[in-house]
Amino acid sequence: MAMPPCLKPLPLPSPSRKHILQLPTSRRFCSTCSAVAFPESSSLSSSSVTQRPAVILPGLGNNTGDYQKLALTLQGYGVSTVVANVSRIDWLRNAAGLVDPNYWRGTLQPRPVLDWYLNRVDEAVNEALEQSQGGSLSIIGHSAGGWLARVYMEEFTQPNISLLLTLGSPLQPPPKGLPGVIDQTRGLLTYVEKNCRKAVYTPELRYVCIAGRYIQGSRFFDSNSETNVSDTLTPTFRTRFVGQGYKQVCGRADVWGDGVVPEMSAHLEGALNISLDGVYHSPVGSEDHLRPWYGSPPVVEQWVHHLLE
């Protein structure tokens, strides 16, 4: 069963694009969310205070080990973590969806084809609850783990979850009826949008959706009359290739994203939506300084305060 994120590393950016890789000191907030005053990140590092535990949900094709460094980084802030037990070969279980007629109709549902993943999430959540002694916990969903967390929260009622933080998750279904756009989730994201509770940002439960602006895509066939690409960006094979991936997720090629998931697809109405410049999609193929991903220490520093509140 195909899903939007692919994990093939992109080539390193050329030196001329250094301005895109600089990590910002400020954040972009969506117009539907009010800005919230937070403490400076420097005051959060090396925290000795024990915070509520967090459960990390791997993205499509990733395994538990890919998040070991992120877990260690969070531990430095006093956040204990449990990473859902997932191996790369486990994802082959999704092939069971091919025998479901709904797959071919584009109306596939998460259960039962993804029960194996949801059960791993439940095991990790229960382990984290033991650490919190019945207190609250956070869920960090990377890539597909973000929308799978929403399914879990809908199907496995768990009142102890106080924060869902998504990292580069494709949270919006692709638009229907556009030429050349195929829903790679075969209806899964449409199901999530229709059946899962809406995002909220309340004292009881907060959704924080983080998107990366690593590279701007471009249309495969460009023309002055049709392109919306910035004049500072000359389309290349790389930007066209990335743009075609973006198009399958959001219906547009000439948008910003993390190299796999477009920025606009990684945000949810009702959530606190944040975009970070220079952030790459996956721990696979990332490099903390040249190509940082959402879990690289300099990037974690920009969002970890949401776990500490």
C-alpha positions as CSV (number, residue, x, y, z in Angstrom):
1,M,0.0,0.0,0.0
2,A,1.5,3.3,-1.1
3,M,1.6,6.3,1.2
4,P,2.8,9.9,0.4
5,P,6.2,10.1,2.1
6,C,9.1,8.5,0.3
7,L,12.5,8.2,2.0
8,K,14.9,8.5,-0.8
9,P,17.5,11.1,0.3
10,L,17.7,14.2,-1.8
11,P,21.1,15.5,-3.0
12,L,22.7,18.2,-0.8
13,P,21.7,21.8,-1.6
14,S,24.2,23.8,-3.6
15,P,26.0,26.6,-1.7
16,S,23.9,29.2,-3.5
17,R,20.9,28.1,-1.5
18,K,22.5,28.7,2.0
19,H,19.8,31.2,2.9
20,I,17.2,28.5,2.8
21,L,19.2,26.3,5.3
22,Q,19.6,29.0,8.0
23,L,17.4,28.0,11.0
24,P,15.1,30.9,11.9
25,T,15.0,32.7,15.2
26,S,11.3,33.3,14.8
27,R,8.4,31.1,13.8
28,R,5.6,31.5,11.3
29,F,2.1,31.0,12.7
30,C,-1.0,30.3,10.6
31,S,-3.6,33.0,10.6
32,T,-6.1,30.8,12.4
33,C,-3.9,30.7,15.5
34,S,-2.9,33.5,17.8
35,A,0.7,33.9,18.7
36,V,1.6,32.6,22.1
37,A,4.5,33.9,24.2
38,F,7.0,31.2,25.0
39,P,10.2,31.2,27.1
40,E,13.5,31.6,25.3
41,S,14.9,28.3,24.1
42,S,18.2,28.9,25.9
43,S,16.4,28.7,29.3
44,L,14.9,25.3,28.4
45,S,18.1,23.4,27.7
46,S,19.7,21.0,30.2
47,S,16.5,20.9,32.2
48,S,16.7,18.8,35.3
49,V,12.9,18.8,35.8
50,T,11.2,15.6,34.9
51,Q,8.6,16.3,32.3
52,R,5.6,14.2,31.1
53,P,6.9,11.4,28.9
54,A,6.5,11.4,25.1
55,V,5.7,8.6,22.7
56,I,7.5,8.8,19.3
57,L,5.6,7.3,16.3
58,P,7.9,6.4,13.3
59,G,7.0,7.5,9.8
60,L,6.5,5.3,6.8
61,G,9.6,3.2,6.1
62,N,11.3,4.3,9.3
63,N,12.2,2.1,12.2
64,T,12.6,2.5,15.9
65,G,16.4,3.0,15.7
66,D,16.0,6.1,13.4
67,Y,14.7,8.0,16.4
68,Q,17.3,7.0,19.0
69,K,19.2,10.3,18.7
70,L,15.9,12.3,19.0
71,A,15.1,10.3,22.2
72,L,18.5,11.1,23.6
73,T,18.1,14.8,22.8
74,L,14.7,15.0,24.5
75,Q,16.1,13.2,27.5
76,G,18.5,16.1,27.9
77,Y,15.4,18.3,28.4
78,G,14.0,15.9,31.0
79,V,11.6,14.3,28.6
80,S,11.6,10.5,28.8
81,T,10.5,8.8,25.6
82,V,9.1,5.6,24.3
83,V,9.5,4.9,20.6
84,A,6.9,2.6,19.1
85,N,8.4,-0.7,18.2
86,V,8.5,-0.7,14.4
87,S,11.0,-2.3,11.9
88,R,11.4,-1.4,8.3
89,I,10.1,-4.9,7.2
90,D,6.9,-4.3,9.3
91,W,5.8,-1.8,6.7
92,L,5.4,-4.7,4.2
93,R,2.3,-5.6,6.2
94,N,0.5,-2.7,4.4
95,A,0.5,-4.9,1.3
96,A,-2.6,-6.5,2.9
97,G,-4.5,-3.5,1.6
98,L,-4.1,-4.7,-2.0
99,V,-6.7,-7.4,-1.5
100,D,-9.2,-4.9,-0.2
101,P,-11.6,-3.7,-2.9
102,N,-11.6,-0.3,-1.2
103,Y,-7.9,0.1,-2.1
104,W,-8.8,0.0,-5.8
105,R,-11.8,2.3,-5.3
106,G,-9.7,4.8,-3.4
107,T,-11.8,4.4,-0.3
108,L,-9.4,2.4,1.9
109,Q,-9.9,2.6,5.7
110,P,-7.1,2.4,8.3
111,R,-8.6,-0.7,10.0
112,P,-7.9,-3.5,9.8
113,V,-4.9,-3.0,7.4
114,L,-3.1,-0.8,9.9
115,D,-4.0,-2.6,13.1
116,W,-0.5,-3.8,13.4
117,Y,0.8,-0.3,13.7
118,L,-2.0,0.9,16.0
119,N,-1.3,-2.0,18.4
120,R,2.4,-1.0,18.5
121,V,1.3,2.6,19.3
122,D,-0.9,1.3,22.1
123,E,1.9,-0.8,23.6
124,A,4.2,2.3,23.6
125,V,1.5,4.5,25.1
126,N,0.9,2.0,27.9
127,E,4.6,1.9,28.7
128,A,4.7,5.7,28.8
129,L,1.7,5.7,31.1
130,E,3.6,3.5,33.5
131,Q,6.4,6.0,33.5
132,S,4.0,8.9,34.1
133,Q,2.2,6.9,36.9
134,G,-1.1,7.7,35.3
135,G,-0.3,11.3,34.4
136,S,-0.5,12.9,31.1
137,L,1.8,12.2,28.1
138,S,2.7,13.6,24.7
139,I,2.6,12.0,21.3
140,I,5.2,13.0,18.7
141,G,4.2,11.7,15.2
142,H,6.7,11.9,12.4
143,S,5.5,11.8,8.8
144,A,2.7,9.2,8.5
145,G,3.0,8.7,12.3
146,G,1.2,12.0,12.7
147,W,-2.0,11.1,11.0
148,L,-1.8,7.5,12.4
149,A,-1.7,9.2,15.8
150,R,-5.0,10.8,15.0
151,V,-6.5,7.4,14.1
152,Y,-5.1,5.9,17.3
153,M,-6.6,8.7,19.4
154,E,-10.0,8.1,17.7
155,E,-10.0,4.3,18.0
156,F,-8.2,3.8,21.3
157,T,-9.8,6.3,23.7
158,Q,-6.9,7.7,25.8
159,P,-7.7,10.7,28.0
160,N,-4.1,11.0,29.3
161,I,-2.8,12.4,25.9
162,S,-2.4,16.1,26.4
163,L,-0.4,17.0,23.3
164,L,-0.1,15.7,19.7
165,L,2.9,17.2,18.0
166,T,3.4,16.3,14.4
167,L,6.6,16.6,12.4
168,G,6.3,16.8,8.6
169,S,3.1,14.8,8.6
170,P,0.8,14.8,5.5
171,L,-2.4,15.7,7.3
172,Q,-4.5,16.8,4.3
173,P,-5.9,14.5,1.7
174,P,-4.9,15.4,-1.9
175,P,-7.5,17.3,-3.9
176,K,-9.7,15.1,-6.1
177,G,-10.2,15.4,-9.8
178,L,-6.8,17.0,-10.7
179,P,-5.1,15.6,-13.7
180,G,-2.0,13.6,-12.8
181,V,-2.7,13.5,-9.1
182,I,-3.3,10.0,-7.6
183,D,-4.1,9.6,-3.9
184,Q,-1.2,7.4,-2.8
185,T,-2.9,6.6,0.5
186,R,-5.9,5.2,-1.5
187,G,-8.4,7.1,0.6
188,L,-6.8,6.8,4.0
189,L,-6.3,10.5,4.5
190,T,-9.8,11.2,3.3
191,Y,-11.1,8.8,6.0
192,V,-9.0,10.5,8.6
193,E,-10.3,14.0,7.6
194,K,-13.9,12.8,7.8
195,N,-13.8,10.6,10.8
196,C,-11.2,11.8,13.2
197,R,-11.8,14.6,15.7
198,K,-10.9,18.1,14.6
199,A,-7.6,19.6,15.7
200,V,-7.8,21.8,18.8
201,Y,-5.5,23.9,20.9
202,T,-6.9,23.9,24.4
203,P,-5.5,23.6,27.9
204,E,-6.7,19.9,27.9
205,L,-5.4,18.9,24.5
206,R,-3.1,20.7,22.1
207,Y,-2.3,20.0,18.5
208,V,1.0,21.4,17.3
209,C,1.8,20.8,13.6
210,I,5.3,21.6,12.4
211,A,6.2,21.8,8.7
212,G,9.6,22.2,7.1
213,R,10.6,24.6,4.4
214,Y,13.6,22.9,3.0
215,I,13.1,23.2,-0.8
216,Q,10.6,24.8,-3.1
217,G,9.4,22.6,-5.9
218,S,8.7,23.6,-9.5
219,R,6.4,22.4,-12.2
220,F,7.8,19.7,-14.5
221,F,6.9,21.7,-17.6
222,D,7.4,25.4,-16.9
223,S,6.2,28.4,-18.8
224,N,6.1,32.1,-17.9
225,S,2.4,32.2,-18.2
226,E,1.7,29.4,-15.8
227,T,4.5,29.3,-13.3
228,N,4.2,30.8,-9.8
229,V,7.7,29.9,-8.8
230,S,9.7,32.7,-7.3
231,D,11.9,34.6,-9.8
232,T,14.9,33.8,-7.6
233,L,14.4,30.0,-8.2
234,T,15.5,28.6,-11.5
235,P,13.8,25.3,-12.1
236,T,16.2,22.3,-12.2
237,F,15.7,18.6,-12.5
238,R,15.9,18.5,-8.7
239,T,13.2,21.1,-8.0
240,R,11.0,19.5,-10.7
241,F,11.4,16.1,-9.3
242,V,10.6,17.3,-5.8
243,G,7.6,19.3,-7.2
244,Q,6.1,16.2,-8.7
245,G,6.2,14.6,-5.3
246,Y,4.5,17.6,-3.7
247,K,1.9,17.6,-6.4
248,Q,0.8,14.1,-5.5
249,V,0.3,15.2,-1.9
250,C,-1.3,18.7,-2.3
251,G,-2.1,19.1,-5.9
252,R,0.6,21.7,-6.6
253,A,4.2,21.4,-7.5
254,D,5.4,25.0,-7.0
255,V,5.2,25.1,-3.3
256,W,7.5,24.9,-0.3
257,G,8.0,21.7,1.7
258,D,10.5,19.6,3.5
259,G,11.5,17.7,0.4
260,V,8.7,15.1,0.7
261,V,5.7,16.7,2.4
262,P,4.4,20.2,1.3
263,E,4.2,22.9,4.0
264,M,0.5,23.4,3.3
265,S,-0.3,19.7,3.8
266,A,1.5,19.5,7.2
267,H,-0.8,22.0,8.9
268,L,-4.3,21.5,10.3
269,E,-7.1,24.0,10.9
270,G,-7.5,24.5,14.6
271,A,-4.0,23.5,15.5
272,L,-1.0,25.7,16.4
273,N,0.8,25.5,13.0
274,I,4.5,26.3,12.7
275,S,6.8,26.4,9.7
276,L,10.6,26.1,10.2
277,D,13.1,27.1,7.4
278,G,15.8,24.7,6.3
279,V,14.2,21.6,7.8
280,Y,14.5,18.3,5.9
281,H,11.8,15.6,6.1
282,S,13.6,12.4,7.3
283,P,16.3,11.2,9.7
284,V,17.4,9.0,6.8
285,G,19.8,11.1,4.8
286,S,19.9,14.0,7.2
287,E,22.9,15.8,8.7
288,D,22.5,18.0,11.7
289,H,24.3,21.1,10.3
290,L,24.1,20.7,6.5
291,R,20.7,19.1,6.2
292,P,18.9,19.1,9.6
293,W,15.7,17.2,10.0
294,Y,12.9,17.8,12.5
295,G,14.8,15.7,15.1
296,S,18.2,17.4,14.8
297,P,19.2,19.1,18.0
298,P,19.2,22.7,16.6
299,V,15.6,22.1,15.3
300,V,14.4,20.3,18.4
301,E,15.4,23.4,20.4
302,Q,12.8,25.3,18.4
303,W,9.9,23.1,19.3
304,V,10.7,21.3,22.5
305,H,9.1,23.9,24.7
306,H,5.7,22.5,23.7
307,L,6.6,19.3,25.5
308,L,7.7,21.2,28.6
309,E,4.5,23.3,29.1
